[in-house]
Amino acid sequence: MALEEQIILVLYILLGAVAGMIYALRRIFILERRILDIDNKLAAVLKRKKR
């Protein structure tokens, strides 16, 4: 019985680690999109200034 509880505990820890990785990757993706949007806006502003 104790071995089963330890296995379940390890599985919960692994599940938490995977969930944390997925959350972190999602945040990185969102930040990357924001950076691209800012870069595109900056490029558009600089194009207008050159005229």
PDBQT receptor file of N, H, CA, C and O in Angstrom, charges set to zero:
ATOM      1  N   MET A   1       0.823  -1.199   0.000  1.00  0.00    +0.000 N 
ATOM      2  CA  MET A   1       0.000   0.000   0.000  1.00  0.00    +0.000 C 
ATOM      3  C   MET A   1       0.864   1.258   0.000  1.00  0.00    +0.000 C 
ATOM      4  O   MET A   1       0.525   2.233  -0.671  1.00  0.00    +0.000 OA
ATOM      5  N   ALA A   2       1.965   1.256   0.735  1.00  0.00    +0.000 N 
ATOM      6  H   ALA A   2       2.240   0.464   1.280  1.00  0.00    +0.000 HD
ATOM      7  CA  ALA A   2       2.822   2.436   0.811  1.00  0.00    +0.000 C 
ATOM      8  C   ALA A   2       3.490   2.707  -0.538  1.00  0.00    +0.000 C 
ATOM      9  O   ALA A   2       3.695   3.862  -0.913  1.00  0.00    +0.000 OA
ATOM     10  N   LEU A   3       3.830   1.634  -1.266  1.00  0.00    +0.000 N 
ATOM     11  H   LEU A   3       3.663   0.697  -0.961  1.00  0.00    +0.000 HD
ATOM     12  CA  LEU A   3       4.462   1.797  -2.567  1.00  0.00    +0.000 C 
ATOM     13  C   LEU A   3       3.498   2.458  -3.548  1.00  0.00    +0.000 C 
ATOM     14  O   LEU A   3       3.905   3.319  -4.328  1.00  0.00    +0.000 OA
ATOM     15  N   GLU A   4       2.236   2.069  -3.519  1.00  0.00    +0.000 N 
ATOM     16  H   GLU A   4       1.905   1.369  -2.886  1.00  0.00    +0.000 HD
ATOM     17  CA  GLU A   4       1.231   2.671  -4.398  1.00  0.00    +0.000 C 
ATOM     18  C   GLU A   4       1.059   4.164  -4.099  1.00  0.00    +0.000 C 
ATOM     19  O   GLU A   4       0.915   4.975  -5.014  1.00  0.00    +0.000 OA
ATOM     20  N   GLU A   5       1.076   4.511  -2.828  1.00  0.00    +0.000 N 
ATOM     21  H   GLU A   5       1.194   3.852  -2.085  1.00  0.00    +0.000 HD
ATOM     22  CA  GLU A   5       0.947   5.923  -2.457  1.00  0.00    +0.000 C 
ATOM     23  C   GLU A   5       2.143   6.732  -2.940  1.00  0.00    +0.000 C 
ATOM     24  O   GLU A   5       1.994   7.874  -3.375  1.00  0.00    +0.000 OA
ATOM     25  N   GLN A   6       3.330   6.137  -2.863  1.00  0.00    +0.000 N 
ATOM     26  H   GLN A   6       3.452   5.210  -2.510  1.00  0.00    +0.000 HD
ATOM     27  CA  GLN A   6       4.536   6.825  -3.334  1.00  0.00    +0.000 C 
ATOM     28  C   GLN A   6       4.487   7.011  -4.850  1.00  0.00    +0.000 C 
ATOM     29  O   GLN A   6       4.875   8.059  -5.364  1.00  0.00    +0.000 OA
ATOM     30  N   ILE A   7       4.011   5.995  -5.557  1.00  0.00    +0.000 N 
ATOM     31  H   ILE A   7       3.695   5.144  -5.139  1.00  0.00    +0.000 HD
ATOM     32  CA  ILE A   7       3.897   6.095  -7.014  1.00  0.00    +0.000 C 
ATOM     33  C   ILE A   7       2.896   7.179  -7.391  1.00  0.00    +0.000 C 
ATOM     34  O   ILE A   7       3.144   7.964  -8.306  1.00  0.00    +0.000 OA
ATOM     35  N   ILE A   8       1.783   7.224  -6.700  1.00  0.00    +0.000 N 
ATOM     36  H   ILE A   8       1.581   6.586  -5.957  1.00  0.00    +0.000 HD
ATOM     37  CA  ILE A   8       0.769   8.248  -6.968  1.00  0.00    +0.000 C 
ATOM     38  C   ILE A   8       1.342   9.634  -6.681  1.00  0.00    +0.000 C 
ATOM     39  O   ILE A   8       1.099  10.571  -7.441  1.00  0.00    +0.000 OA
ATOM     40  N   LEU A   9       2.092   9.772  -5.603  1.00  0.00    +0.000 N 
ATOM     41  H   LEU A   9       2.289   9.010  -4.985  1.00  0.00    +0.000 HD
ATOM     42  CA  LEU A   9       2.714  11.051  -5.266  1.00  0.00    +0.000 C 
ATOM     43  C   LEU A   9       3.692  11.489  -6.360  1.00  0.00    +0.000 C 
ATOM     44  O   LEU A   9       3.695  12.655  -6.756  1.00  0.00    +0.000 OA
ATOM     45  N   VAL A  10       4.515  10.566  -6.848  1.00  0.00    +0.000 N 
ATOM     46  H   VAL A  10       4.512   9.619  -6.527  1.00  0.00    +0.000 HD
ATOM     47  CA  VAL A  10       5.464  10.881  -7.919  1.00  0.00    +0.000 C 
ATOM     48  C   VAL A  10       4.702  11.274  -9.185  1.00  0.00    +0.000 C 
ATOM     49  O   VAL A  10       5.104  12.212  -9.875  1.00  0.00    +0.000 OA
ATOM     50  N   LEU A  11       3.631  10.586  -9.496  1.00  0.00    +0.000 N 
ATOM     51  H   LEU A  11       3.305   9.825  -8.936  1.00  0.00    +0.000 HD
ATOM     52  CA  LEU A  11       2.837  10.923 -10.679  1.00  0.00    +0.000 C 
ATOM     53  C   LEU A  11       2.220  12.314 -10.554  1.00  0.00    +0.000 C 
ATOM     54  O   LEU A  11       2.179  13.055 -11.536  1.00  0.00    +0.000 OA
ATOM     55  N   TYR A  12       1.747  12.679  -9.379  1.00  0.00    +0.000 N 
ATOM     56  H   TYR A  12       1.781  12.077  -8.581  1.00  0.00    +0.000 HD
ATOM     57  CA  TYR A  12       1.212  14.032  -9.170  1.00  0.00    +0.000 C 
ATOM     58  C   TYR A  12       2.309  15.086  -9.334  1.00  0.00    +0.000 C 
ATOM     59  O   TYR A  12       2.073  16.149  -9.907  1.00  0.00    +0.000 OA
ATOM     60  N   ILE A  13       3.491  14.790  -8.836  1.00  0.00    +0.000 N 
ATOM     61  H   ILE A  13       3.683  13.926  -8.370  1.00  0.00    +0.000 HD
ATOM     62  CA  ILE A  13       4.611  15.727  -8.978  1.00  0.00    +0.000 C 
ATOM     63  C   ILE A  13       4.960  15.896 -10.455  1.00  0.00    +0.000 C 
ATOM     64  O   ILE A  13       5.174  17.015 -10.922  1.00  0.00    +0.000 OA
ATOM     65  N   LEU A  14       5.017  14.782 -11.189  1.00  0.00    +0.000 N 
ATOM     66  H   LEU A  14       4.843  13.873 -10.810  1.00  0.00    +0.000 HD
ATOM     67  CA  LEU A  14       5.308  14.856 -12.623  1.00  0.00    +0.000 C 
ATOM     68  C   LEU A  14       4.209  15.608 -13.371  1.00  0.00    +0.000 C 
ATOM     69  O   LEU A  14       4.499  16.394 -14.273  1.00  0.00    +0.000 OA
ATOM     70  N   LEU A  15       2.971  15.377 -13.008  1.00  0.00    +0.000 N 
ATOM     71  H   LEU A  15       2.735  14.739 -12.275  1.00  0.00    +0.000 HD
ATOM     72  CA  LEU A  15       1.860  16.080 -13.638  1.00  0.00    +0.000 C 
ATOM     73  C   LEU A  15       1.964  17.586 -13.382  1.00  0.00    +0.000 C 
ATOM     74  O   LEU A  15       1.725  18.390 -14.283  1.00  0.00    +0.000 OA
ATOM     75  N   GLY A  16       2.315  17.958 -12.172  1.00  0.00    +0.000 N 
ATOM     76  H   GLY A  16       2.509  17.305 -11.440  1.00  0.00    +0.000 HD
ATOM     77  CA  GLY A  16       2.500  19.364 -11.847  1.00  0.00    +0.000 C 
ATOM     78  C   GLY A  16       3.647  19.981 -12.631  1.00  0.00    +0.000 C 
ATOM     79  O   GLY A  16       3.551  21.122 -13.083  1.00  0.00    +0.000 OA
ATOM     80  N   ALA A  17       4.736  19.229 -12.793  1.00  0.00    +0.000 N 
ATOM     81  H   ALA A  17       4.814  18.302 -12.426  1.00  0.00    +0.000 HD
ATOM     82  CA  ALA A  17       5.878  19.728 -13.556  1.00  0.00    +0.000 C 
ATOM     83  C   ALA A  17       5.516  19.936 -15.022  1.00  0.00    +0.000 C 
ATOM     84  O   ALA A  17       5.896  20.942 -15.620  1.00  0.00    +0.000 OA
ATOM     85  N   VAL A  18       4.792  19.000 -15.595  1.00  0.00    +0.000 N 
ATOM     86  H   VAL A  18       4.483  18.182 -15.109  1.00  0.00    +0.000 HD
ATOM     87  CA  VAL A  18       4.367  19.125 -16.993  1.00  0.00    +0.000 C 
ATOM     88  C   VAL A  18       3.408  20.292 -17.149  1.00  0.00    +0.000 C 
ATOM     89  O   VAL A  18       3.510  21.047 -18.116  1.00  0.00    +0.000 OA
ATOM     90  N   ALA A  19       2.489  20.453 -16.225  1.00  0.00    +0.000 N 
ATOM     91  H   ALA A  19       2.407  19.840 -15.439  1.00  0.00    +0.000 HD
ATOM     92  CA  ALA A  19       1.558  21.578 -16.286  1.00  0.00    +0.000 C 
ATOM     93  C   ALA A  19       2.310  22.904 -16.184  1.00  0.00    +0.000 C 
ATOM     94  O   ALA A  19       1.974  23.864 -16.878  1.00  0.00    +0.000 OA
ATOM     95  N   GLY A  20       3.316  22.958 -15.331  1.00  0.00    +0.000 N 
ATOM     96  H   GLY A  20       3.589  22.179 -14.767  1.00  0.00    +0.000 HD
ATOM     97  CA  GLY A  20       4.132  24.166 -15.208  1.00  0.00    +0.000 C 
ATOM     98  C   GLY A  20       4.880  24.476 -16.493  1.00  0.00    +0.000 C 
ATOM     99  O   GLY A  20       4.976  25.637 -16.889  1.00  0.00    +0.000 OA
ATOM    100  N   MET A  21       5.407  23.458 -17.146  1.00  0.00    +0.000 N 
ATOM    101  H   MET A  21       5.329  22.514 -16.825  1.00  0.00    +0.000 HD
ATOM    102  CA  MET A  21       6.108  23.662 -18.418  1.00  0.00    +0.000 C 
ATOM    103  C   MET A  21       5.163  24.172 -19.499  1.00  0.00    +0.000 C 
ATOM    104  O   MET A  21       5.511  25.074 -20.261  1.00  0.00    +0.000 OA
ATOM    105  N   ILE A  22       3.980  23.596 -19.562  1.00  0.00    +0.000 N 
ATOM    106  H   ILE A  22       3.699  22.862 -18.944  1.00  0.00    +0.000 HD
ATOM    107  CA  ILE A  22       2.997  24.039 -20.551  1.00  0.00    +0.000 C 
ATOM    108  C   ILE A  22       2.609  25.485 -20.300  1.00  0.00    +0.000 C 
ATOM    109  O   ILE A  22       2.502  26.271 -21.241  1.00  0.00    +0.000 OA
ATOM    110  N   TYR A  23       2.398  25.841 -19.050  1.00  0.00    +0.000 N 
ATOM    111  H   TYR A  23       2.485  25.203 -18.285  1.00  0.00    +0.000 HD
ATOM    112  CA  TYR A  23       2.051  27.230 -18.718  1.00  0.00    +0.000 C 
ATOM    113  C   TYR A  23       3.178  28.182 -19.111  1.00  0.00    +0.000 C 
ATOM    114  O   TYR A  23       2.928  29.248 -19.675  1.00  0.00    +0.000 OA
ATOM    115  N   ALA A  24       4.428  27.791 -18.811  1.00  0.00    +0.000 N 
ATOM    116  H   ALA A  24       4.630  26.925 -18.353  1.00  0.00    +0.000 HD
ATOM    117  CA  ALA A  24       5.569  28.644 -19.141  1.00  0.00    +0.000 C 
ATOM    118  C   ALA A  24       5.703  28.817 -20.651  1.00  0.00    +0.000 C 
ATOM    119  O   ALA A  24       5.969  29.921 -21.127  1.00  0.00    +0.000 OA
ATOM    120  N   LEU A  25       5.521  27.741 -21.403  1.00  0.00    +0.000 N 
ATOM    121  H   LEU A  25       5.305  26.844 -21.017  1.00  0.00    +0.000 HD
ATOM    122  CA  LEU A  25       5.599  27.841 -22.862  1.00  0.00    +0.000 C 
ATOM    123  C   LEU A  25       4.494  28.730 -23.413  1.00  0.00    +0.000 C 
ATOM    124  O   LEU A  25       4.712  29.478 -24.366  1.00  0.00    +0.000 OA
ATOM    125  N   ARG A  26       3.325  28.651 -22.822  1.00  0.00    +0.000 N 
ATOM    126  H   ARG A  26       3.148  28.043 -22.048  1.00  0.00    +0.000 HD
ATOM    127  CA  ARG A  26       2.215  29.511 -23.249  1.00  0.00    +0.000 C 
ATOM    128  C   ARG A  26       2.550  30.976 -23.003  1.00  0.00    +0.000 C 
ATOM    129  O   ARG A  26       2.300  31.824 -23.860  1.00  0.00    +0.000 OA
ATOM    130  N   ARG A  27       3.115  31.278 -21.837  1.00  0.00    +0.000 N 
ATOM    131  H   ARG A  27       3.318  30.589 -21.141  1.00  0.00    +0.000 HD
ATOM    132  CA  ARG A  27       3.489  32.664 -21.525  1.00  0.00    +0.000 C 
ATOM    133  C   ARG A  27       4.578  33.153 -22.471  1.00  0.00    +0.000 C 
ATOM    134  O   ARG A  27       4.543  34.302 -22.912  1.00  0.00    +0.000 OA
ATOM    135  N   ILE A  28       5.540  32.297 -22.785  1.00  0.00    +0.000 N 
ATOM    136  H   ILE A  28       5.568  31.364 -22.427  1.00  0.00    +0.000 HD
ATOM    137  CA  ILE A  28       6.599  32.677 -23.717  1.00  0.00    +0.000 C 
ATOM    138  C   ILE A  28       6.004  32.978 -25.084  1.00  0.00    +0.000 C 
ATOM    139  O   ILE A  28       6.397  33.953 -25.725  1.00  0.00    +0.000 OA
ATOM    140  N   PHE A  29       5.065  32.159 -25.538  1.00  0.00    +0.000 N 
ATOM    141  H   PHE A  29       4.746  31.368 -25.017  1.00  0.00    +0.000 HD
ATOM    142  CA  PHE A  29       4.430  32.379 -26.831  1.00  0.00    +0.000 C 
ATOM    143  C   PHE A  29       3.682  33.705 -26.855  1.00  0.00    +0.000 C 
ATOM    144  O   PHE A  29       3.757  34.441 -27.839  1.00  0.00    +0.000 OA
ATOM    145  N   ILE A  30       2.960  34.017 -25.778  1.00  0.00    +0.000 N 
ATOM    146  H   ILE A  30       2.899  33.419 -24.979  1.00  0.00    +0.000 HD
ATOM    147  CA  ILE A  30       2.215  35.279 -25.706  1.00  0.00    +0.000 C 
ATOM    148  C   ILE A  30       3.182  36.462 -25.722  1.00  0.00    +0.000 C 
ATOM    149  O   ILE A  30       2.945  37.443 -26.428  1.00  0.00    +0.000 OA
ATOM    150  N   LEU A  31       4.263  36.381 -24.955  1.00  0.00    +0.000 N 
ATOM    151  H   LEU A  31       4.455  35.585 -24.381  1.00  0.00    +0.000 HD
ATOM    152  CA  LEU A  31       5.241  37.469 -24.933  1.00  0.00    +0.000 C 
ATOM    153  C   LEU A  31       5.930  37.628 -26.287  1.00  0.00    +0.000 C 
ATOM    154  O   LEU A  31       6.218  38.746 -26.714  1.00  0.00    +0.000 OA
ATOM    155  N   GLU A  32       6.192  36.512 -26.957  1.00  0.00    +0.000 N 
ATOM    156  H   GLU A  32       5.959  35.604 -26.611  1.00  0.00    +0.000 HD
ATOM    157  CA  GLU A  32       6.816  36.573 -28.270  1.00  0.00    +0.000 C 
ATOM    158  C   GLU A  32       5.902  37.284 -29.268  1.00  0.00    +0.000 C 
ATOM    159  O   GLU A  32       6.363  38.085 -30.082  1.00  0.00    +0.000 OA
ATOM    160  N   ARG A  33       4.622  36.989 -29.199  1.00  0.00    +0.000 N 
ATOM    161  H   ARG A  33       4.248  36.338 -28.538  1.00  0.00    +0.000 HD
ATOM    162  CA  ARG A  33       3.669  37.682 -30.091  1.00  0.00    +0.000 C 
ATOM    163  C   ARG A  33       3.628  39.165 -29.792  1.00  0.00    +0.000 C 
ATOM    164  O   ARG A  33       3.566  39.976 -30.716  1.00  0.00    +0.000 OA
ATOM    165  N   ARG A  34       3.661  39.541 -28.518  1.00  0.00    +0.000 N 
ATOM    166  H   ARG A  34       3.712  38.883 -27.768  1.00  0.00    +0.000 HD
ATOM    167  CA  ARG A  34       3.672  40.967 -28.155  1.00  0.00    +0.000 C 
ATOM    168  C   ARG A  34       4.909  41.659 -28.708  1.00  0.00    +0.000 C 
ATOM    169  O   ARG A  34       4.825  42.772 -29.228  1.00  0.00    +0.000 OA
ATOM    170  N   ILE A  35       6.055  41.000 -28.594  1.00  0.00    +0.000 N 
ATOM    171  H   ILE A  35       6.123  40.097 -28.172  1.00  0.00    +0.000 HD
ATOM    172  CA  ILE A  35       7.293  41.586 -29.109  1.00  0.00    +0.000 C 
ATOM    173  C   ILE A  35       7.197  41.776 -30.618  1.00  0.00    +0.000 C 
ATOM    174  O   ILE A  35       7.616  42.811 -31.135  1.00  0.00    +0.000 OA
ATOM    175  N   LEU A  36       6.652  40.792 -31.332  1.00  0.00    +0.000 N 
ATOM    176  H   LEU A  36       6.312  39.951 -30.912  1.00  0.00    +0.000 HD
ATOM    177  CA  LEU A  36       6.495  40.925 -32.777  1.00  0.00    +0.000 C 
ATOM    178  C   LEU A  36       5.551  42.064 -33.128  1.00  0.00    +0.000 C 
ATOM    179  O   LEU A  36       5.806  42.804 -34.078  1.00  0.00    +0.000 OA
ATOM    180  N   ASP A  37       4.463  42.219 -32.376  1.00  0.00    +0.000 N 
ATOM    181  H   ASP A  37       4.256  41.619 -31.604  1.00  0.00    +0.000 HD
ATOM    182  CA  ASP A  37       3.535  43.327 -32.620  1.00  0.00    +0.000 C 
ATOM    183  C   ASP A  37       4.223  44.676 -32.410  1.00  0.00    +0.000 C 
ATOM    184  O   ASP A  37       4.056  45.595 -33.212  1.00  0.00    +0.000 OA
ATOM    185  N   ILE A  38       4.990  44.789 -31.336  1.00  0.00    +0.000 N 
ATOM    186  H   ILE A  38       5.125  44.043 -30.684  1.00  0.00    +0.000 HD
ATOM    187  CA  ILE A  38       5.711  46.041 -31.061  1.00  0.00    +0.000 C 
ATOM    188  C   ILE A  38       6.726  46.308 -32.172  1.00  0.00    +0.000 C 
ATOM    189  O   ILE A  38       6.877  47.445 -32.619  1.00  0.00    +0.000 OA
ATOM    190  N   ASP A  39       7.415  45.264 -32.614  1.00  0.00    +0.000 N 
ATOM    191  H   ASP A  39       7.292  44.341 -32.251  1.00  0.00    +0.000 HD
ATOM    192  CA  ASP A  39       8.401  45.422 -33.679  1.00  0.00    +0.000 C 
ATOM    193  C   ASP A  39       7.734  45.893 -34.976  1.00  0.00    +0.000 C 
ATOM    194  O   ASP A  39       8.260  46.770 -35.660  1.00  0.00    +0.000 OA
ATOM    195  N   ASN A  40       6.591  45.319 -35.310  1.00  0.00    +0.000 N 
ATOM    196  H   ASN A  40       6.163  44.607 -34.754  1.00  0.00    +0.000 HD
ATOM    197  CA  ASN A  40       5.874  45.727 -36.526  1.00  0.00    +0.000 C 
ATOM    198  C   ASN A  40       5.387  47.171 -36.422  1.00  0.00    +0.000 C 
ATOM    199  O   ASN A  40       5.469  47.925 -37.391  1.00  0.00    +0.000 OA
ATOM    200  N   LYS A  41       4.886  47.553 -35.261  1.00  0.00    +0.000 N 
ATOM    201  H   LYS A  41       4.819  46.940 -34.474  1.00  0.00    +0.000 HD
ATOM    202  CA  LYS A  41       4.434  48.929 -35.075  1.00  0.00    +0.000 C 
ATOM    203  C   LYS A  41       5.603  49.904 -35.185  1.00  0.00    +0.000 C 
ATOM    204  O   LYS A  41       5.477  50.966 -35.795  1.00  0.00    +0.000 OA
ATOM    205  N   LEU A  42       6.729  49.544 -34.597  1.00  0.00    +0.000 N 
ATOM    206  H   LEU A  42       6.831  48.681 -34.101  1.00  0.00    +0.000 HD
ATOM    207  CA  LEU A  42       7.916  50.388 -34.655  1.00  0.00    +0.000 C 
ATOM    208  C   LEU A  42       8.406  50.532 -36.096  1.00  0.00    +0.000 C 
ATOM    209  O   LEU A  42       8.787  51.624 -36.518  1.00  0.00    +0.000 OA
ATOM    210  N   ALA A  43       8.395  49.440 -36.842  1.00  0.00    +0.000 N 
ATOM    211  H   ALA A  43       8.085  48.553 -36.499  1.00  0.00    +0.000 HD
ATOM    212  CA  ALA A  43       8.816  49.498 -38.243  1.00  0.00    +0.000 C 
ATOM    213  C   ALA A  43       7.882  50.392 -39.048  1.00  0.00    +0.000 C 
ATOM    214  O   ALA A  43       8.337  51.137 -39.916  1.00  0.00    +0.000 OA
ATOM    215  N   ALA A  44       6.581  50.329 -38.773  1.00  0.00    +0.000 N 
ATOM    216  H   ALA A  44       6.211  49.723 -38.068  1.00  0.00    +0.000 HD
ATOM    217  CA  ALA A  44       5.624  51.181 -39.481  1.00  0.00    +0.000 C 
ATOM    218  C   ALA A  44       5.847  52.657 -39.147  1.00  0.00    +0.000 C 
ATOM    219  O   ALA A  44       5.769  53.509 -40.032  1.00  0.00    +0.000 OA
ATOM    220  N   VAL A  45       6.120  52.961 -37.896  1.00  0.00    +0.000 N 
ATOM    221  H   VAL A  45       6.183  52.269 -37.176  1.00  0.00    +0.000 HD
ATOM    222  CA  VAL A  45       6.373  54.344 -37.488  1.00  0.00    +0.000 C 
ATOM    223  C   VAL A  45       7.644  54.881 -38.151  1.00  0.00    +0.000 C 
ATOM    224  O   VAL A  45       7.683  56.023 -38.607  1.00  0.00    +0.000 OA
ATOM    225  N   LEU A  46       8.686  54.038 -38.198  1.00  0.00    +0.000 N 
ATOM    226  H   LEU A  46       8.655  53.109 -37.828  1.00  0.00    +0.000 HD
ATOM    227  CA  LEU A  46       9.940  54.466 -38.816  1.00  0.00    +0.000 C 
ATOM    228  C   LEU A  46       9.776  54.673 -40.325  1.00  0.00    +0.000 C 
ATOM    229  O   LEU A  46      10.404  55.562 -40.900  1.00  0.00    +0.000 OA
ATOM    230  N   LYS A  47       8.939  53.858 -40.963  1.00  0.00    +0.000 N 
ATOM    231  H   LYS A  47       8.429  53.136 -40.496  1.00  0.00    +0.000 HD
ATOM    232  CA  LYS A  47       8.683  54.051 -42.390  1.00  0.00    +0.000 C 
ATOM    233  C   LYS A  47       8.015  55.400 -42.636  1.00  0.00    +0.000 C 
ATOM    234  O   LYS A  47       8.357  56.104 -43.586  1.00  0.00    +0.000 OA
ATOM    235  N   ARG A  48       7.061  55.758 -41.774  1.00  0.00    +0.000 N 
ATOM    236  H   ARG A  48       6.784  55.186 -41.002  1.00  0.00    +0.000 HD
ATOM    237  CA  ARG A  48       6.361  57.038 -41.907  1.00  0.00    +0.000 C 
ATOM    238  C   ARG A  48       7.309  58.205 -41.674  1.00  0.00    +0.000 C 
ATOM    239  O   ARG A  48       7.186  59.243 -42.323  1.00  0.00    +0.000 OA
ATOM    240  N   LYS A  49       8.264  58.043 -40.744  1.00  0.00    +0.000 N 
ATOM    241  H   LYS A  49       8.364  57.199 -40.217  1.00  0.00    +0.000 HD
ATOM    242  CA  LYS A  49       9.198  59.127 -40.434  1.00  0.00    +0.000 C 
ATOM    243  C   LYS A  49      10.172  59.373 -41.588  1.00  0.00    +0.000 C 
ATOM    244  O   LYS A  49      10.604  60.507 -41.794  1.00  0.00    +0.000 OA
ATOM    245  N   LYS A  50      10.523  58.330 -42.341  1.00  0.00    +0.000 N 
ATOM    246  H   LYS A  50      10.172  57.409 -42.174  1.00  0.00    +0.000 HD
ATOM    247  CA  LYS A  50      11.473  58.479 -43.439  1.00  0.00    +0.000 C 
ATOM    248  C   LYS A  50      10.909  59.324 -44.577  1.00  0.00    +0.000 C 
ATOM    249  O   LYS A  50      11.670  59.953 -45.312  1.00  0.00    +0.000 OA
ATOM    250  N   ARG A  51       9.606  59.346 -44.730  1.00  0.00    +0.000 N 
ATOM    251  H   ARG A  51       8.988  58.835 -44.134  1.00  0.00    +0.000 HD
ATOM    252  CA  ARG A  51       8.979  60.085 -45.845  1.00  0.00    +0.000 C 
ATOM    253  C   ARG A  51       9.133  61.530 -45.697  1.00  0.00    +0.000 C 
ATOM    254  O   ARG A  51       8.666  62.291 -46.544  1.00  0.00    +0.000 OA
TER     255      ARG A  51
